[in-house]
């Protein structure tokens, strides 16, 4: 369970042109019926949009596309006693919501445009006002009435330069770091592989020595849970996280014991990278007849969920992390086989369209098509950190498409929060592009903030991790993203020790 940390903040003045993704919904009740199994969101009846520090959770409905239908109100929040479950929020700032939501997944429907965007704009304006009052229009029992929510005057607006040179961002980060430390497990883990990537990297990125012990505990957790042989399921994700986190720790501290552990991880990743048709599991020919490679060049150099070629084989998201892991370990002094390393980059190149967007595997979706950008972000940071100078050119194309089409930033395939983390990291190589990405998606950070200072996992195409970590996962990813401007990681430009 997330331990309460009183912080409460709203993130950033909203840009006039806001864009980001929403979630598509289905007649059977998905995603609204999805339930968090533990933590403060376990009491919420479904996976609903969090409306920032107001304490309100809502869903979108097809019948009333300009309404926000209230599904939960947190006790002792600004909305407690004023907003009820079943209310329809139909306007703000004295104005009705007029733009219908375009809820869905895909190039034509990405975006918070509609009541989500309008609410975020009203909340931001309220936080910048002296009164700190959010004025809403509510429809209840067929009648409309005005409702005013008093917001804490301790919560200041964020600088226009958010998240750069922003005092309020620094306050929020300090709170998020404390939440992460308080929720670290006894064995040093923070939870799943996404948490065990972004939580320690966020704490290390803080530059604060008081968080070093927590980071080292996580590094030792990675070391103790990796070896040259491992038969656990979906195993490659664990080893990518271990390689990247342990490498950053070594490059920061120079702790010699880490080298042996990194060598074990490198040796394991060499056994799980797909390079030869002989690695195709015979069962795959029956279970996935259209997925397995028919010649030696298909899917060559990539990693999938599991060793070699199992299931539907190598994918771009984890192959980007593999290429990055090899680059980071090489910076630590591990001797990385150049043929293997280049094969990983070749896989990513084959999966990149002429517009810079990375598709699911090693083929393109279409030269002008794009969707979720997590894979593109992972490929971008891999190319930025590459020891091969010619590969850095592709990173520029990746960054360009992510900045030009920021709409799907918070809505990516499989693990949306992993996609957000790598999308932000991959864009950070160009600070102008990163600022554009953040400006376009400020609505997400503003509305994801909860009354206790944690962040909420907003409804999405996929819900990976939501049931177990509806708050901690979003909190760790947010802390990581907002920490990037501090440039305290080698991946963000810091010189190795």
N, C-alpha and C positions, 0 to 999 in steps of 0.2 A: 504494500500500500504506500502511495505517496505520502510522505510526512508533510504536514502543513507548514508552509513558509510564507508568512504574510508579506506580500510584495505588491500585488495588484498594479498592473500597468497596461497602458494601451500603446501600441507601437505605431508611431510615425504618422505624419501628416500624409493624407492620401493624395496620390497624383491624380490629375484630372483624367488621365487615360489609364484606368485600372484594368488589368486582365489576369485571369487565372481560372483554373478549372473547377467545375462542380462535379457532382456524382450523378450518374444515371440511376433511375429507380425502376422497380418492376412491380407488376400486379400482385406478386406473392408477398410483397412487403419489404423486400430487400431495397436498400440497405438499412432502412429505418428500424427494422426489427432486430438487427444484430445487437448483441448485449455484451457489455464489459463484465468480466467474471469477478473482478476484484478492483480495489482502489475506490476513490471517491466517485467514479462514474458508474459503479455497480448499481447504484440506486436509480440511475436514469433508465427509463423504459425505452431503450433503443439507441441507435447510433445517430445522434442528432447534431446539427450545427450548433457550436458554441458561439454566443453573441458577446464575446469579449468579457469584460469585468462586470457586466450587468447581472450575471448569474442566470441568464435565460438560455435554454436549449430549444431549437425549433427544427421543423422539417419543411420541405417544399412539397406542394401538392399540385397535381395536374389540373384539378378543378378550379383552383384559385391561384393562378401563376404569379399574381402580384402580392400574395399574402405570405407571411411567415407564421406557421401554425405552432403554437407553443406546446411543447411536450414535457418540459420539466423546468422548475424554478428552484435554484439552490437556496437553502435556508441561510438567513443572515446576509443575503446578497442585496444589492440595491433594488432588485426587482421583487424581493420577498414581501408579500402582503399587498403588492400593487399589481402584479401580473399573475394570472392564473393559468393552469394547464387547460388547454382548449381555447384560450384566447387567440384571436388572429391579429397580429401586428400588421396594420395596413398603411402606416405612414409614419413620418418623423419630421421634426422641424416645422410642423404646421402644414406639411405637404403630403398628399397621398402618394404611395408607391404606384407608379404608372407603367414602368417597363417590366414586362413579363420575364421571368427567369428563362434561361435557355439551358435547362439542366441536361447534361449528357456528357458523352465521351467522344471526342473527335474534333477535327480542325474547325468544323462549322459551329460547334456548340460549346467549346471551351469558353469559360469566362464567368465571372460572378455577376454579370450584368443583370439588373433586376433588383428585387428587394434585398438580396444579400449585399450588393454593392451600395445601395442607398442607405441601408442601416449602418454599414461601416463608415460611410461618409458622415452621417449624423453623429455617430459616436465620437469620431475624431474631432468634429467641430465642437462638441460638448466639452471634450477634454481640453480644448484650447481656450474655451471661454472662461471668464472670471467666475461665473455662477456654477460651472460644472454640473449643469442640469441637462439631462437628455429628455427631450419632449417627444412623446410617441402618440400615435393614434391607434387605439385598440378597438376591435370589434368583438363584443361580448353579448351573447344571447340576442343576436340580430341588431344590436344597437352599437353605435360608435361613441367612444368617449376619449377625452384626452387623459394621458397619464404622464406624470413627470417622475423621472428617476434621478435621485441625488447621488452624484458620483463623488468619491473622495477627492478633496482638494489637495491631497498630498501627491496625487498623480498628475504630473506635468506632461505637457505635449512633448513629442520628440522633435529633435532638430530636423530641418529640411534635408540635411545631409545624411540622415539615417541610412545605414548604421555607423557611418563615419563621424568622428568629432561630435559625439552626442553624449552628453552627461547622463541622460535618462537611460540610454542603452547600457552604459556601464553599470548603473544601478540594477537594472534588470538582470544583467549577466551575473553580477555578484550573487543575486538571489538564486539564479538557476544553478550556479556552481555548487552552492550549499545544498540544494535539493539533490543533486547528483551524489555528493559525498554522503549525505544522510541515507541514501537508498542503495549504496554499494553493499553487496552481500559479503558475508564473512570470508568467503573464499576469494574475494577480489573481483568477482564477476558483477556486472550490472544487469545481466539478464540474457537476452538473445544476442545474435551476432551483430545486429544493427547497433544495439546499445553498447556492445563491447568494441565497437569501432568509434562511434561518435562521442560517447561519454568521456573516455580517457583522452581522446584528441582535443575535446573542448577544454578539459581541465588543464592539459598541457599547453594549449593555446592561450590560456589565461596569462601565462608568464608569472603566476603567483607561486612562490615556493611552498606556501601552506597547503597546496593541493598536490605536491609532488608525491607524498606518501600514498595517496589514493591512486595516482597513476601507476606508481611502481607496483602496488598490489595487483592492479589489473594486468600489468605486463607479466608478472609472475604467474598469474592465472593462465594467461595465454601460453606461457612456457610449459606449465605443468599439464596442460590439456592438448598438447600437440606432440607428435613424434614422427619418426620416419615411416611408420606403418599405422594405419588407422582405418577401420572398417565401419565407422559410424555413418549414418545416413546424412545426405545433403552436406557432406563433409567439407567440400571445397570452400564454402562460405566461411567456415571457421578458420581455415588456414589463411585465407586472404586477410581477414581481420587481424589475425595474429602477426602476419608478416608486416603489415602497414603500421600497426601500433608499436610493435617491438622495434621496428626500424626507426621510427620517429623518436622513440625513447633513447635508443642508442646514439643517434645523431645529436641529441640534446645533452646527454649525460656522459657518453663514452664508457658506460658500464660494460666491462669486458665479458662478463658472464653471458651477456645477451647474444654474443656472436655464435656460440655453440648452439644455442636454441634456434637462432635464425638459420643456421646451416641445416638443422633437422627439418625446418619448415620448407626450405628451398628443396631439399632432397625429396620431400613428400610431393611437392607441387610438380616436380619433374615426372613423378610416376603417374600423376593424374591428368596431365596435359595430353590432349588427344593429338597424336602425330601419325598414326599408322592404321590402315584398315584392319590389321590383326587385333586391334583393341576393341573393335565393335563386338559387343556382347551378342551371342547368337539369339538370345531371347528377343532382342530388339527387332530382329528381322520379322518377327511375327507380331509383336506388340505395337511397333511403330514403323510399319512397312514404307511409309512415305517420308520418314524423317532421317533414317540412317544414310550415310554417304555411300554413293555408288562408285566413286573414284577417289584416288588418293588426295586430290586437292580440295575436295569438299570438306568444310568445317575443320580443316587442318590448322593446328596451332592453338585451338581454343580450349576452354574449360567449361564443363557443365556442372550440374549440381554434385555429381559423383565422379569417381575416377574414370579416365578414359572416355569411352562412349557408352553411356547407359541412358535408357529412356529416349528422350529426343535430342540428347547430345549437347555439344557446346553452345553457349549463348554469349551475346556481346556484353551483358552487364557484368558477368563474373570474369570474362576474358579481359575486359578493361582493367579490372582490379588485379588480375594476374600479371598483366604487362606492367602495371604500376608497382606491384609487389616486387617483381624482378628488378625494376629500376631502383627502388628504395633499398633493397638488400645489397645491390651492387655498390651503392653509395656507402654502405656500411663495411664494405670489404669482402663480401661474399663473391666468389667467382661464378658469374652467371654465364651459362652457355649462350653464345651469341645467336646460334641457329634457332634455339628454342625461343629466345627473346624476340627475334625478328619475326618468327612464325606467329606469335601472338599479335604483333602489330599488323601483320599481313591479314590476319583474320578480321581485325577491326576495320582495316582499309576496305576490304571486300564488302563489308556491311555498311559502308558510308555512302550516302547519295551525293550527288554533285552539289547539293545545297548544304552539306555538312551534317545532316541528320543520320544517326546510327540506328539501324533497324535491329530486330530481335536477334538474328544470327549473322551469318557472313554473306548475306545477300541483301539487296536494297529493297525498300518498300516502294520506291518511285523517286525519281530525282527531285521532285518538288513536294513530296509528301513529308509529313512530320506528325508526331503525336507526343508521347511522353518522352521527356528529355533526360531521364536519369542515366540511360545508357550512353547518351552523347556526352554527358558530364563526366562519366567514368572514363570514357575514351579520351576526352580532352585532357584531364589531369595526367593520364598515362602518357600521352604524347608530350605534354609540357615537361614531364620529368624524364623523358627518354634520353638515353646517352647518345642516341643517333640523331644528329642535327637535322637530317632531312625529314624526320617525322614531326618535328615541331610545327611545320607548315599546316598540317592537318588540324592541329589544335586551334589555329586561328579560324578555320572554317567551322569547327564545332562551336566555338565561342560566339561567332557571328550569328549562327542560326538560333542559338539559345537566347541571345539578346534580341533578335528580331522577332522571335515567336515565343515569348515567355509564358504563354497562356496555360501550358500544361505543367508548369513547375511544381505545383503541389498535388498533382494527380498523375502518378506514374504507375507502370505495370508492376504487379507482384507486391513489392514493398514500397509504397509511395514515399515513406519517410526516408528510406535509403536513397530513393531517387532524388528527393529534395536535397539531401546532404551532398551527394556527388554532383548534382546539377549546380549547386552553389559553388562547390570547390572547383569544378571544371571551368566555371565562368570567371573565377577570381583572377585568372591569369591576365585579364584585361579589366582594370578597375572601372572603367567607363561602362563596360558591358555588365559588370556585376552590379553597379549602381542602378542601371536600367532594369535589370532583372528584379532587384529588390523593390524599386519604386513601383513596378507593375504588380507586385504581389504583396504590397503592404497590407492589403485587406486581410490576407490570411493571418499574418502575425497579429494584427489588431484584434481580430475576432477569435483567434485561438487562445488568447490570454485568459486565464481563469482568475477567479477572485482570490485564490490563495497563492498566486504567482507562478503556478505551473502552467503548462500549455496542453491543449487538448488536441487529440487526433481527429481532424475534421473528416466528415463523410467523403468518400472517395470511390474510385472505380474498384479498387481492391482494399481489403481490410487486414492485410498481413500484420499480425502483432497486436491488433486492436483489443482483442479479448483479454489478453494478459497485461497489456501495457498501454492503456488508452491515454495516460498522462505522461508517464516516464519516457516513453519512446519519443513523443513530440517534444518534451522538455529537453532531452539530450540533443535531438537534432537541431532544435532552435538555438540552444547554447553553442553548438558547433558552428552553425551558420553565422550567428552574430559575433562570434569570436574571430572569424577569418580576418577582419580588418586589422587585428592586432599583429598579424604577421609573425607569430611566434612558432610556426611550424616550418619545416624545410619545404613542405608542399606549398606553402604560401610565401616563400621567398627568403626565409631565414637561412643564413649560412650555417652549415653543419659545424659542430664543435671541432 
